[in-house]
């Protein structure tokens, strides 16, 4: 499932609802979801793994916990 900016412009409550809605098929059907977003709170809440893309190139990829712990990461 591809969700491109699915939470863009939403208030925090609506964002939480959308993320919960996306988690249901992921958990129930083992469905992979690609969530494209600039919202770091959504990334922290919903992602198991993250790819950081700059100028069309993947510059880092890994588990969200690992990337958030790296001080050189834009996610950290």
Secondary structure by P-SEA (a helix, b strand, c coil): cccccccccccaaaaaaaaaaaaaaaaacccccccccccaaaaaccccbbbbbccccccccccaaaaaaccccccc
